[in-house]
Amino acid sequence: MRKGWRQISFDDLKGWEQDDHIAALSCFRMSAKAFAKRSFVSRVAVNPSQELLNIAEKALQLDMAKVSKQTARKFFENHFEPQTYKQEQGFVTAYFEPAVEASRVKTEEFSYPLYRRPHDLVKLDPDNKPKNLDQSLEWARQTDNGLVEFYDRGQIDNGALDDRGLELFWLKSVVEGFYIHIQGSARLLFRDGTSSRVSYAGKTGHPYTSIGKLLVKQEVMPLEDANMVNIRAWLEEDLVRGTQVLHKNRSFIFFTELEGHDPDFGPIAAAGVQLTAGRSLAVDKSVHPYGTPIWLSTKKPLPDQSNTYQRLMIAQDTGSAIVGEQRGDIFIGSGKEAGTLAGSIRHDTDFIALYPKGA
């Protein structure tokens, strides 16, 4: 048993029997396929245990066309045991994949770039991290004189990467770009009717600063109003003022264009799988291995629902703001409606991790 966690019964999970366990199992199989394709070895994330890998292999052996709701539920009950943390209280937010207009070339209307990863951006680890750098940094810039701190958001927006040919696509505004950075991916819609999908490819490594918390601290808006919709409206009201605030978040994201992925699913997550709307959960990667089933039961209904959100999720992603044993971020889906819903989700929840029996 992990420190601070205690075992409970599936009977303790409110709404457990009513969930769609086939959908949860299908999402779990996405992680299982990723496990089968490559080894999950990382110095910055908890690796899945051999027990979890064995369960994932069993999931791939199932013929989903013949799996009933009861069979799917029993699969989780037979192979996992629910565990709750000592605080017995979790917290979830939500995120989405933006779908925005973009251009393949710079124009007067589309003038803010999404950048591809620079060749001199280096991922740090204990073997190559210089002692003179801030030890919290996970990325740095390679120079002729060694590794140095990479440019931050303000420096990049002010031209630090100009004339290097790193522009991948062009957006309408800095605010549009910022929210794609927050989500880590986007569907880009072009005027010729074509589209593309971009996903996270690296970051500058600077700490993430919550713009919402900053605006609340500065008394620009009260906490209860500091959701994605209101914050975005405030930023766009005055782009000069808004840009100055955005630069307080020094973290900056780089992207890559994705091809050949299933349009019925979301972008590629940190776990190397396409996200499943309403089933994929971002977690603290230093606490929960990717592929871990997580049971959520919110204290209040989500904005678009009349009942509390009671659902088995699969840990498949992470995020800079997702820190702690019982912190989660629900992937809602793609597009404007998903964004509006995601921006209003800040819910207390039961947060129950399902770990392999005996692990």
Secondary structure, 3 states (H helix, E strand, C coil): CCCCEEECCHHHCCCHHHCCHHHHHHHHHHHHHHHHHCCCCCCCCCCCCHHHHHHHHHHHCCCHHHCCHHHHHHHHHHHEEEEEECCCCEEEEEEEECEEECECCCCCCCCEEEEECCCCEEECCCCCCCCCCCCCCCEEEEECCEEECCCCHHHHHCCCCCCCCCEEEEECCHHHHHHHHHHCEEEEECCCCCEEEEEEEEECCCCCCCHHHHHHHCCCCCHHHCCHHHHHHHHHHCHHHHHHHHCCCCCCEEEEEECCCCCCCCCECCCCCECCCCCEEECCCCCCCCCCEEEEEEEEECCCCCCEEEEEEEEEECCCCCCCCCEEEEEEEECHHHHHHHCCCEEEEEEEEEEECCC
